[in-house]
Amino acid sequence: MTTSLAYPEAPRERGSGVRVDGELKVSGQLLYADDLALPGLLHVAVVRSPYPHARIVSIHTEEASKILGVHLVLTGADVASIRFGRAVRDVPILAVDKVRFAGEMVAAVAAESHDIAEEAAALVDVQYEPLEAVFDPLEALNPAAPAVHAEPWSYVGAARSPEDPVNLMGRAISAFGTDIDAALAASPRVFEHTFRTQAQHHGYLEPHSCTVAADPDGPVNIWSCNKSPYRLREQLSAAFGIAVEHFTLHTPAIGGDFGGKGSPMDIPLCLELSRRSGRPVRMTMRYAEELMGAAPRHASVTRVRLGVSRAGRLRAMDVHAIFNGGAYGAFRPSVNFGARAATSYNIPAIRVVAERIYTNQVPGGNARAPGAPQFTFAVESMLDLVAREMGIDPVTFRRNNLLRDGEASPFGDHWLEVRAAETLDLAEAAYRPVFPTGLPPTIRFGHGMAIYDRATHAAQRTSIRLRLQADGSIEAQVPVMETGTGSHTVIRRVVAQGLGLPLDHVVIRYVGTAHLPYDSGVGGSRVTISASEVAHLGVHEFRTALLGEMAQILGVPVHQVEWRAGGIGVDTASGRTLDLSAVAARGALVETVSDTGVGHEVRGSEPAEAASSFCVQIAQVGVDVETGQVFLYEILSAHDVAEILEPVSHRSQIEGGVVMGIGYALREDLGIEEGRVATAHLGDYKMSNIADTTGIRVELLRGGKGVGALNVKGIGELPNVPTAAAIANAIADAVGVRIDTLPITAEKVLRALAATEQAATP
């Protein structure tokens, strides 16, 4: 469906169900980026490299330019001076001189229709000279490895020096406690193991899409699925040298994110095509393009060294994670990953190193809980491995080493409270075996556990406009878009409850960057915290404005008017009342704009310490020792929570996160071979489906201490993190083999069983 509107305004969301945006979505009224059709719109198709590393010998565009309806053919030579990115600006709009991954854009066509653009793109003749490539991040650190970039330290925002290994993108190190090498040397038992994880696509339904209309006089209007429009305009301003105030970003509804919709992606290309053609330009990726070029979760190699006392107490942990960053670093908001792991445990000496490495494959980007699934798979698998090696029950081993309330994390962080042991107690008490009966004797059963914790910090800056409507309802204009998580529904509830109104008296409208001061964007589990905080602040300021208007209408001092449920103002002296409909009927304009970046004293409670959230998961599996097939029967996910503002959305975050974790553990893999993505469509890329939700059980430890005026904790980036480790640990419990590489396939299980059997044979 396309809608021919020049500058459409987002419709009001006023659904009466559990989701305020639900009725608009199911009726097809909510616009997505690809639904927009501006007058004079040109469509874009691109030429992508078939080689992971090659010199561009020549590009001939003459035949493509002859096609009727083609307006512009662009190559890297036309835009060679522009680099863009979120933190480090190392990505060219189109490849310049050489390509660095299979799937990199080399040329682009803007034409009257997508079919014409595709036809012309097929006629662009590109000649390549293949170059030696490097795909493994460990090999890329070798001084003799091919350099993905000749001078990576020269890019704006680079986090490395010329003295570093040539393919190092960035390095982060966190160390705390006593000297790690001395602590390991002094430990009675020392264990070491290496774990590997794969590249995972986010799996959102909506592919990347954008429309750009660049006025020759300066103003640039952008409609896209980017979830951080205020930050995006800053990134585009830096890359193109266009003043920030010339950009107006309109983000319609977003068809799923999971961390993947925060980068500029193809918007710079469309911006340049629009500037040169003088026409609005749209590009929407095919899903094959998504899989080969849309910044998936980083693959990783993580070595863990663990020092333990004879009684099973952790003495030292050394974690070295190497992330395969792919060809460019620009698709993450920071160059490095945070070097944090094992923060649920009491560890006297710890060091975590995170290195991100350039290779000749699809660039890595942010994905739900960036870096955490990779670290946690390694650490929680290692803890299980060590416990079994020492003959200690893995649950007891964890319990003996968990943080207790009042203790600092192994990196010295102090939390409002620590409820790790209590969350573990809840999971243990809730555990019930669900193994089926009557199965073949070749199937062995097992269960495994994994733990993860994540901090919730104070709200980041955002804003809101509350406006009294002619019918007495309240319109909340918000800069945070709905990515499918229920953020607008949370805002509606906070506003309605704060004003004492029924939910259907509050409507939500997303507005673009021209209408509100700022928003920090979606991501980092910050939306509920930030949006609820600004909604709470907005209610306070809006109610004050309403009381002032009511006092004026009643002709009494404002301190004499009392706010009551239902949006009623009462003159406490005479008993006279005014409701919102009566105020609106008098034509009163009551409107406030609230900004959590201004007037910090009214933002509510902001603790100096962050809140911690713990998640304990228990997986129950069956493993067929003849085929290697793994059957997942249940994931029990126990969570330490504070106030839950929207129970349905909260639970959906947990269940959806677990399903994502299951896919990461057992199925999802881009299958990158020699730098090329082997899964060309979603028929090959195996995501989890609705059947995987039947075995999910959720337990909540309520009453926790959260942050902000409404006492909340993040939830979105907890439940997907420990799942893979819990499943791997359950498999080890069932058949005694340790699968240390994701995803866990039947072939890997069979090989591990065969290796164990061979090792046991004299």
N, C-alpha and C positions, 0 to 999 in steps of 0.2 A: 504494500500500500504506500502510495506517495501522496503528499498533501501539498498543493501549490499555494504556498503562503510566502510572502516576501520576508516578513520578520515575525514568525509566530510566537505568541506568548504561551508559556506553559499553562495548561489548563488547571483549574482549581481541583484539588484532591479533597473529596468530601465523602468518600465511601463509608457506608454504615456498618461494614463488616469488621473483621479483626485487623484488616489492613486498610488504611485510608486511601491508598492508591489502587486497591483491588478492583473496584468497579471500572475505573478508566482502563486498566490493563485488559480485563477480560472482554470489554466492549471494543477494544481496538482504538480508543481515543487518545491514549498516551503516546506521544511521539518519541521515537528513537532517532538516532542520528541519521540512519539510512532512509527514514521516512520523509525527509525534507527534500523538496524540489523547488529551488529558486528559479525565477525567470532567467533564461540565458545560461542555464547550468551546463558546464562541461564535465565530462566523465574521464576518469584516469585509469589507465592500465600501465603496468610496468614490465620491464624486462629484468629478469633476475639471473644471477650468475649460476651456471651449472657446476662451477668449480669452487672448491673451498679456499684455494689460494692461487691467484693467477695474475699476470700482468695483462692489462688491457692494451692490446696492440693497436686496435682501431675500432671505431664505431661509425657505421654508415647509416644515416637516417633518411637518405634521399627518397627511397621507395616508400617508406612509411609516410613521409610528408606529402606525397602525391595523392594519398587516399582522400576522397571527397569527405569532408566533415572533420578532418584533422586540423586543429588550430595551432598546435605547438608540440614539438618533440624536444625534450630536454635531456642533456647528458651531464655527466659529472664535470666536464670541462666548463660548462656554463655557470656552475655554482661552486667552483673549486675553493673559494675562499671562506665558505660558510661551514662551520661545525656547530652542532647542537648537543645538548645533553642536560640531564637533571643536576648532576654535580660536576663530573668531568665532561668537557665538551670535546669528544673525540670522534663523533659520527658525522660523516659528510652526508648531505642530502641525497646524493647519488655517488656511487663509487668513483674515486678520482685516481687515475693511473693504474690502480690494481684493486682486485676484489679480495676480501678477507674471510668470507664464508659463503658456502653454497646457499643461495637464496638472497644474497645481497642485491639491492636494487642498482641497476646499471644505467637504465634509461627509462624515461616516462613519456607517455603520450596523453595529451588532453584533446578530447574529441566530442562531437555532438551527442554521441551515444556510447554506451559501454561496449557494444558489439563492434562499433567502428574503432574504438580505442584498442580493443583486443586484436582486431585484424591488423591494425597498423603496427602494434607492438611486435607482432609475429614477423614483420618485415624488417625490423631493425637488425642489421647485420653487425654482430660483435665478434671480433677475432681475439682470442686469448692465447697467452703463453703460460701453460701451467707451471707453478712454482712448488718447491718443496713445502709441505705443510706440516703443522704440528697439531695434534688433537688431544693428547693426554696432558693434563696440567703438570704432572710430575716431570714428564719429558720436556715440557716447555720451559722448565726452570734450569735445564741443562745449558751451560754456556754455549754449547755447540748447536743448540736448537735454532730453527729458522725464526727470525724476528717477525712477529705479527705486525708490529709498528716499528718504524726505524727509530723514532725519538719520542716514545710515549710520555716522557717527562715534560715535553714542550706544550702539551695540551693545557688549555685553561682549566683549572680545577684539579689537575693531576696530583695524586697523593704519593709520589715516589720521586726519587732522585736519579740522575744519570748513573750513579754508582750501583744501583740495585740491578738484579738480574733483568735482562732486557724485556722479558715477557711478564714481569711482575706488574700487576695493575695497582695493588695496594696491600698493605699489611697492617693488621691491628693486633696488639698484644696486651693482655690483661694478666697481671700476676699479683698475688697477695699471699701474705704469710711468710713462712721461712723459705730459704732458698730451695727451689724445686729439686735441683739435682742432688743436693745434700739430703733432702727429705726422702727422696726415692732411695738413695744409697743406704740410708739408715732404716728403711722399712724391712721387716722380716720377710715379707713376701712381695714380689714385684711381678706384675702381669703386663703384657703388651699385646695389642691386637689392632688390626686395621680394618676399617669398614668403608664401603663405597655406596653411594646413592646415585640415582639417575636424574636426568632432566625430566621435569614434569610440567606439562602445559596446564594452564589454569582451568580450562574446561568451561569457560563462560559460553552462553548460547549466542550472544551477539558478538560478531567479529569486529575488529577495529574499523571505525568509520568516521569520516570527518568531511565537512563542507566549509570552505573558506571563501569569503568574498572580500577582497582587498581593494579598497578604493585608491585610485592613483594619487589622491590628495592626502592620503595618510591613514584614515580609519580602516581598521581590519575587524570584520565580524567573523566569528568562528563558531560553528556548531559541531560538537564532537562528543565522543563517549569518554573523554578524559575526566577523571574524577577529582582533579585538583586544579580548577580553572584559574584561580588567582595565582597559583604558583606557575602554571603553564605560561601565562602571559609574561611573567618575569623571565622565564627561560627563552621564550621567543624574542623578547626585547633584547636580551643579551646576545642572541645569535644573529639577529638581523639588524640591530642598531636602530630599531623603531621604538619610540617612547612607549612606556607601559600604558599610558593613558589613551593611546591610539587603539588599543586592543579591547574589544568587547567579546566576551566569551559567553555563549549560550550552551549549556549542557542539558540536553533533554534527559529523559529517563535512561538509565544505563542497564543494559541486559546482562548483568553479571560482571563481577570484577575479580574477586579473590586475589587482589594485589596486582593484577596485570594491566590496569587501565590508568596508570599514573604517569606514564612517559609521553613525550611528544609524538613518538612513533612516526606516522606519515603526515602529520600536520605541517611540518616545515616544507615538505615537498609540495603539498597543495597550496600553501601560502605563496611559494615562489611561482608556481604555475599561474595562480590567480593574479599576482602582481604583473607578470609578463603578458598575460592574455587579456587582462582587463575584464575578465568574466569570473563569476563564481565557479568553483571547482570542487568536485566531490570524488573521494576515493573510499571504497569499501573493500576490505580484504576478502578474498575467497578463503575458506577454511584451510585449504592446502597451504596458502600463504601464511596463515596464522601459525600453523604447526612448524613451518620452516623458518619463520622470521620474527615471531612476536614475543621474544624475551621471556623464555620459560624459567621455572625454578632451576637454580644452578645444580649441576651434578657436583659431587664432592668425593674427596678421599680424606678420611679422618683417622689418624693414629692416636690411640689412647694408651698411655702408660699409667698404671695404678699401683700405688704402694699401700699395703694393708698390714695391720698388725695380725698376730697369730689368732687373736680373738675375733678378727673380722672387722676391726675399726679402720676407717679410711684415714690414711696418713698423708698421702700426697697424690695429686692427679695432674698429669701433663697431657694436654689435648692439643693436637696440631691438625687443623683442618685446612685443606687446600680446595678452593672452590674453582670450578671450571667457568671462568667468566666469559668465554667465547671471544668474539672478534672485537667487541666494543664494551666500554664500561658505562656508557651514558644512560642506561635504562634503569639505574637505581638512584634513589635520592641521596645516597652517600657512596663514596668509592669503596669503602671497606664494609665488611660485616662486623657487627659487634662481637667482640671476642669474649663471650660469656657462655658457660655451660655448667651443668651440675649444681645449679644454684639452690636446689632443694636440700642440699646435704651440708653437713658440718665437715669441712676438709681443712686441716691446718695449713697446708701448702698447696697452692694451685697455680697453674699457668695455662692460659689458653691463647693459642696463636691462630689467627684466621688470615689466610692469604688468598687473594683473588688473582687469577692468572689469565692472561691473554692466550687464546688458542684460536685455531681456524675452524670454529663452528658457530652456530647461532648464538648471538649474545644472550647472556643470562640477565634476568631482571628480578623485580620483586614478585614474590608470591606469598600467599597467606602465611604469616609468621616467618619472615625471611631469615633463613639460616637455622632456625630452631629445629625443624624436623631432621635436618642433617646432623646437627650436633646431638640431638636427643636420641636418635637411632643408635649412634655410636656409643654414647655414654651409658644409656640404659641397657643396651645389649651387653656392654662390658661389665656392668655391675652384676647382671644376671650370670654371665660367664664366670666371673670370679667367685660369686657365691656358690655356684654348683661345683667349681673346681675345689673349693675349700670345704665342701660338704655342709654348707649352711643353707637353710631354707632361704630362698631369695626374698621373700617378704620380710622375714626376720632380719636379714642382712640390711635391707633398706630401712626398716624401722629403727634399728640400732644406730643408724648414721644420719637420720633425718634431722633437720633443724628443729629446734624447740622455740616456743614463744619467748621473745626477748633476745634471742641469739641473732647475730649478724650473719648475713650470707657469707660464703667463702671469699667474696670480694669486698667484704666490709660494709655492705648495704644494710641499712636498718629499715624494717618495715613497721607499719602500724600494728601489725600482729602477725604471727606465724601459726597457721593451722594445718601444717603438713601432716602431723601425726593424726589429727582428728579426721582429716579427709581420708587418710589411709584406713582408719578405724571404720569409717562409714562404708568404704568400698568392701572391706573384709566382711563386715556384717551383712552387706547386701548380696554378697556372692552366693550363688546357688548353681551347682552343676546342671547343665542343660544338655549333656551329651545324649544323643539319640540311642535307642536300643535296636537290636535286630540287624545291625550292619555287618558286613563281612569281617572276618577276623583279621584281615590285613590292615584295618583302620585302627590307628592308635590315637588316644585322646590325651590332651594336655591343656593346661592353662598357664598364662603368663601375665606379668604385671609390668607397667612402666609409669613413671611419675614425671610431671612437668610443672613448672611454676612460671608465672609471668607477672611483671609489675604493672600496676595501673598508676599513672602519674596524673597530676593536675591537668585541668582542661587547657587545650590550646585555643588560640584566638579564633573566634568566629563571631557572627552577628545575626540579628533578626529584626524584622519590622513587624509590629503588631498594629493592625488597623481595624477600626470599627466600621462595619459595613452598614448599608442602608437598611437591611433587615434585622439589624441588631446582632448579627453573628460577628465572629472575629476572624479576620484573615491573617494568617501567619506567613509572611514572606521569608523564605530561607535561602541561603546561598549553598547549602549542602544538598547535593542531588541524591535521589533514591537509587541505590545500586542493587536493590533487591533484598536488603537486609532488614527493612522495616524502620529505617531512621525517621522518616516522616511521620510514621505512626507513633513513635516515641515522642516526637516534638508535640504532636497533637495532644497526647495525653497529659504531658507536663503543663501545657498551656491551659487546657480545659480544667484540670484539677486545681491549678494555681488560681484560676479565676472563679472556681466553683461552678463551672458550666458543664452541661452534658457534652459528650464527645462530638455530637453532630452540630454543635454550635461553633465549632472551630474548623476552618478549612485551611489547607496548606497549599501554598503556591511557591514553586521554585522560581527564582529570578536570577538573571545573569549578572556578570561582574559590574555592570553599569549602575546597579540599583542598591547595593549594600556595600559597606566598607571593606569587609575581608572575610575569608574563610581559609583555614589551614588545609582543607582537603580531606578526602576520605582515606583512611589507612591507619595502621598502627593501633587498632582497637580504640581509637580516640573519638569516634563519632558520637556514641551514646554519652560519653563523659562530657565532651565539649558542647554538643547540641542541647543536652538537658541542662547544662549550666547556663548557657545563654538564654534558653527558654525560661528558666527560673528567674534570671535577672530581668528578662523582658517583661515577664508578668509583674514583677515588683514595680518597674518603671511605668508600665502601661496602666496598672491599677491606680498608681499615684496620679497619672494624668486624667484618668476617668473620674476619680474622686474630685479633682479640681474642677472638671467640667460640670459634674453633678452639683457641686457646691454653688457654682455660678448660676446654674439654672434654678436651684432652690433658693438662692439669695441668702445663703448662710456661710459662715466661716468653714473652711475645708476641714478643720479638726472636728467639726460637729457632724460630719458625714461618715457613716460607718459602712464598710463593704460587707455584704453578706452573700451566702451561697445563692446561686442562680443569677449572679450579675446584678444584684439589687443594691442600690445605695439608700441608706436610711438616715434621715435627719433625726438624730437621737433626741433632740429637744421636742419636736412636734410629732414625730412618728411618720411624717410624710415619706414616701418612697418614690424612687425612680428606677426603672429597669433599663437595660441597654437599648431595647427597642424604642423606648420613649426618648432617650438621649439621641439616638440616630434620627428619629422622626423630626427632631428640631434642627436637623441639618448640621449638627456638630461634627467637626472634623477632629477625631481623636486618633492620633498616630504617634508611635514612638519607634525609634531605632536604637537598639541596644547592641553594644560591642564589648566583648570581654577583654578587648585590648585597651579599653579606656575605663577609668574609674575602678581600679582593682579593689577598692575597699568595699564595694557592694557585690562582689562576685560570690560571696558565700564562703564557707569554710574551705580553706586550702591547706591541708596538713603539710608540714615541712618534710615529713616522710611519705613515701609512696605506699600504696596498698599492695599486698601480695595476693595472688590467686593461685591456688593449687589444684591440679587435676591428677587424679589417679585412675588409670584404666586397667581393666582385667579382660583379657581375651580368652575365649574358649575355642579350641580348634580340634579337628580330626585330620590325621595325615594317613594317606594310603601308602604303605611302604612298598607296594608293588608298582604303583604309577607315579608316586611323588605328589599326587594331587592334594591340595590343602582345602579343607572345608571349614569355613568360619561359621561358628554357631552363635556366638554372642560377643558383643563388646559392651562391657559395663563401664560407664563413664561417670565418675564421682567428682563433683566440683564444689569448691569453696566459694560462696557467693555472698554478696551484700544485698542491697535493695534491688529487686527485679522490677523494672518499670513496665515492661511489656512481656508477660509470661510466654505467649505464643512465639513471639520473635526470639526470645531468649532460648527457648527450647529448640527452635529451628536452627539457630546458630550451632548448638551443640550437636544435633543430629547431622546437620549438613557437614560440619567439621569432621565428625567421625567417618562419614561416607568418603570424604576427600582423603582422609588418612588411610582408609581401607584400600582405595585405589592406588595410593602411593606405595603401600606395602605389597600388594599382590598383583597389580596389573599394569598401571600406567608407566609408559616408557616411550620416549620419542624414538628410541631405536637408532641412535646416531651411529652411523658406520662410515669411517673414513671422512668424517665431517659432514656427511649428508644425512638429513632426517629421513628415516625409512618409512615412518608412518605418515603417508600422504593424505589421509582423510580419517574421519572419526570411525570408520569401519575397521581401520587398522589400529588406531589409538584407542585402547580399551579403557574407558572410564567406568566407574561403578554406576549402578543404576538403582532403581527403586527397590529391587529385591534385596539389596544390601542393607536397607533400613529395618528389615523385619527383626533383626537380632540386636538392636540397639536398646540399651536400658540406661536411664539417666537417674542419678541420685544427687541431691543437692544438700550441702551443708550450709544452712541458712544462718543469718544473724552476724555476718562478718562486717568488718570495718572497711568501708570504701572511701572514696574521695569525693569532694565537691559537696554542695549544699544538699544534694539528694542521696548521698552515700551510695555510690555505685562503683562497680568493678567491671573491667573489660571481660568479654567472653569469646569474641570471635576468633581469636588466634590461640586459643588453648586446646580445643578438642581434637584438632587434626594433628597435633604435634606428637604425642606419645604413642599413637596407634600402631605405627609400624614396628616399634620396639616391642610393644606388648604382644603383637602377633608373632614376631620372631622368637620371643621368649617362650611363648606357648608351644611353638613347633619344637624348640629345644626340649621342653618338658615332655612332649609327646614321643619323640623319636630319638632324642639325644644328640642331634646334630645342630651346629650353629651356622645359620645362614647369615653371612655378613655383607651381602650385596643385595641391594634392592633393584627391581622388585623381586619378590620371592616367587619363583616359578616352580612348576613340577620338575622341570629338568634340573634345576639347581638342587632341589631336595634329593632327587635320585642320585645325582653325582656325589652329594655329601654322604648319603647313606652308603654308596658303593665305596667311597674312600674310607669311611669308618670301618666297614667290613674288611676291606683289604688290609688296613692297618692292624686289625685284630688277628689276622691270619698269620700263623707262625711262618 
